[in-house]
Amino acid sequence: MSKPRTQKQIIDAISKDFRLPIRKGRAIYARLIEEFTLELIHSNRIEMAGLGVFAVDVRPEHTTVHPTTGLPVTVPTRKAVRYRSARPLRRRLNPESPEK
């Protein structure tokens, strides 16, 4: 299993593929991340064909037990990003074995 690609490696690949200076590749990457973030903040959902759906999920307030003290602790309502992969991506990740 290979190591995950770093942000720098992704920027280098974008720059190389489109024959751009590293500075422009970095700007494209930063702009893409900013657009995704703003879209999630404003519309709570992004659909990326072939990749999947990113959606904001509201996790309600709940009470749990502090692991050290054993006292009850209230965890406030929070928002988190939920991801569901697209079918083409799932098929590429889990190819069906050929018939024997």
C-alpha positions as YAML, in Angstrom:
chain: A
units: angstrom
residues:
- id: 1
  name: MET
  ca: [0.00, 0.00, 0.00]
- id: 2
  name: SER
  ca: [1.42, 3.36, -0.96]
- id: 3
  name: LYS
  ca: [1.63, 6.46, 1.20]
- id: 4
  name: PRO
  ca: [-1.05, 9.13, 0.75]
- id: 5
  name: ARG
  ca: [-0.12, 12.04, -1.48]
- id: 6
  name: THR
  ca: [0.69, 15.31, 0.23]
- id: 7
  name: GLN
  ca: [-0.72, 18.70, -0.64]
- id: 8
  name: LYS
  ca: [2.62, 19.62, -2.22]
- id: 9
  name: GLN
  ca: [2.58, 16.50, -4.42]
- id: 10
  name: ILE
  ca: [-0.96, 17.26, -5.61]
- id: 11
  name: ILE
  ca: [0.00, 20.88, -6.41]
- id: 12
  name: ASP
  ca: [3.11, 19.66, -8.26]
- id: 13
  name: ALA
  ca: [0.96, 17.27, -10.33]
- id: 14
  name: ILE
  ca: [-1.56, 20.01, -11.21]
- id: 15
  name: SER
  ca: [1.26, 22.36, -12.21]
- id: 16
  name: LYS
  ca: [3.00, 19.72, -14.32]
- id: 17
  name: ASP
  ca: [-0.16, 18.45, -16.06]
- id: 18
  name: PHE
  ca: [-1.29, 21.94, -17.08]
- id: 19
  name: ARG
  ca: [2.23, 23.31, -17.63]
- id: 20
  name: LEU
  ca: [1.79, 26.01, -15.01]
- id: 21
  name: PRO
  ca: [4.24, 27.57, -12.59]
- id: 22
  name: ILE
  ca: [4.06, 26.10, -9.07]
- id: 23
  name: ARG
  ca: [2.67, 29.42, -7.79]
- id: 24
  name: LYS
  ca: [-0.35, 29.14, -10.13]
- id: 25
  name: GLY
  ca: [-0.85, 25.47, -9.24]
- id: 26
  name: ARG
  ca: [-0.85, 26.45, -5.57]
- id: 27
  name: ALA
  ca: [-3.38, 29.23, -6.27]
- id: 28
  name: ILE
  ca: [-5.69, 26.82, -8.14]
- id: 29
  name: TYR
  ca: [-5.53, 24.31, -5.29]
- id: 30
  name: ALA
  ca: [-6.22, 27.01, -2.66]
- id: 31
  name: ARG
  ca: [-9.12, 28.42, -4.69]
- id: 32
  name: LEU
  ca: [-10.66, 24.97, -5.12]
- id: 33
  name: ILE
  ca: [-10.52, 24.28, -1.38]
- id: 34
  name: GLU
  ca: [-11.97, 27.74, -0.65]
- id: 35
  name: GLU
  ca: [-14.86, 27.18, -3.09]
- id: 36
  name: PHE
  ca: [-15.67, 23.81, -1.52]
- id: 37
  name: THR
  ca: [-15.60, 25.33, 1.95]
- id: 38
  name: LEU
  ca: [-17.81, 28.28, 1.00]
- id: 39
  name: GLU
  ca: [-20.30, 26.02, -0.78]
- id: 40
  name: LEU
  ca: [-20.58, 23.78, 2.28]
- id: 41
  name: ILE
  ca: [-21.07, 26.80, 4.55]
- id: 42
  name: HIS
  ca: [-23.74, 28.41, 2.36]
- id: 43
  name: SER
  ca: [-25.65, 25.50, 0.84]
- id: 44
  name: ASN
  ca: [-24.66, 22.60, 3.15]
- id: 45
  name: ARG
  ca: [-24.05, 20.24, 0.21]
- id: 46
  name: ILE
  ca: [-21.65, 19.66, -2.69]
- id: 47
  name: GLU
  ca: [-22.22, 17.04, -5.38]
- id: 48
  name: MET
  ca: [-19.09, 16.09, -7.31]
- id: 49
  name: ALA
  ca: [-19.87, 13.81, -10.26]
- id: 50
  name: GLY
  ca: [-17.67, 10.73, -10.10]
- id: 51
  name: LEU
  ca: [-16.41, 11.55, -6.62]
- id: 52
  name: GLY
  ca: [-19.45, 11.77, -4.34]
- id: 53
  name: VAL
  ca: [-21.53, 14.03, -2.13]
- id: 54
  name: PHE
  ca: [-20.23, 16.11, 0.75]
- id: 55
  name: ALA
  ca: [-22.98, 17.29, 3.10]
- id: 56
  name: VAL
  ca: [-23.13, 19.13, 6.42]
- id: 57
  name: ASP
  ca: [-24.60, 16.94, 9.13]
- id: 58
  name: VAL
  ca: [-25.89, 18.43, 12.39]
- id: 59
  name: ARG
  ca: [-25.06, 16.27, 15.38]
- id: 60
  name: PRO
  ca: [-27.48, 16.95, 18.24]
- id: 61
  name: GLU
  ca: [-26.50, 17.78, 21.79]
- id: 62
  name: HIS
  ca: [-26.01, 14.68, 23.92]
- id: 63
  name: THR
  ca: [-24.75, 13.64, 27.33]
- id: 64
  name: THR
  ca: [-21.84, 11.26, 27.74]
- id: 65
  name: VAL
  ca: [-19.49, 10.19, 30.53]
- id: 66
  name: HIS
  ca: [-16.04, 11.73, 31.01]
- id: 67
  name: PRO
  ca: [-13.61, 8.78, 30.75]
- id: 68
  name: THR
  ca: [-11.33, 9.88, 33.62]
- id: 69
  name: THR
  ca: [-13.71, 11.34, 36.19]
- id: 70
  name: GLY
  ca: [-16.81, 9.34, 35.33]
- id: 71
  name: LEU
  ca: [-18.92, 12.49, 35.58]
- id: 72
  name: PRO
  ca: [-21.62, 13.24, 33.00]
- id: 73
  name: VAL
  ca: [-20.59, 15.77, 30.34]
- id: 74
  name: THR
  ca: [-22.88, 17.52, 27.87]
- id: 75
  name: VAL
  ca: [-21.54, 17.66, 24.32]
- id: 76
  name: PRO
  ca: [-23.07, 20.66, 22.48]
- id: 77
  name: THR
  ca: [-24.72, 20.55, 19.05]
- id: 78
  name: ARG
  ca: [-22.06, 20.41, 16.33]
- id: 79
  name: LYS
  ca: [-21.84, 20.41, 12.57]
- id: 80
  name: ALA
  ca: [-19.67, 17.90, 10.73]
- id: 81
  name: VAL
  ca: [-19.09, 17.02, 7.09]
- id: 82
  name: ARG
  ca: [-20.49, 13.71, 5.93]
- id: 83
  name: TYR
  ca: [-19.26, 12.07, 2.72]
- id: 84
  name: ARG
  ca: [-20.92, 9.47, 0.51]
- id: 85
  name: SER
  ca: [-18.90, 8.15, -2.40]
- id: 86
  name: ALA
  ca: [-20.26, 8.04, -5.94]
- id: 87
  name: ARG
  ca: [-21.02, 4.70, -7.53]
- id: 88
  name: PRO
  ca: [-18.26, 5.01, -10.20]
- id: 89
  name: LEU
  ca: [-15.68, 5.62, -7.45]
- id: 90
  name: ARG
  ca: [-16.93, 2.66, -5.40]
- id: 91
  name: ARG
  ca: [-16.74, 0.44, -8.49]
- id: 92
  name: ARG
  ca: [-13.15, 1.52, -9.17]
- id: 93
  name: LEU
  ca: [-12.20, 0.92, -5.54]
- id: 94
  name: ASN
  ca: [-13.92, -2.49, -5.43]
- id: 95
  name: PRO
  ca: [-13.69, -4.05, -8.90]
- id: 96
  name: GLU
  ca: [-15.66, -7.20, -9.34]
- id: 97
  name: SER
  ca: [-13.59, -10.30, -9.88]
- id: 98
  name: PRO
  ca: [-13.94, -11.82, -13.37]
- id: 99
  name: GLU
  ca: [-16.04, -14.95, -13.75]
- id: 100
  name: LYS
  ca: [-14.07, -18.20, -13.64]
...
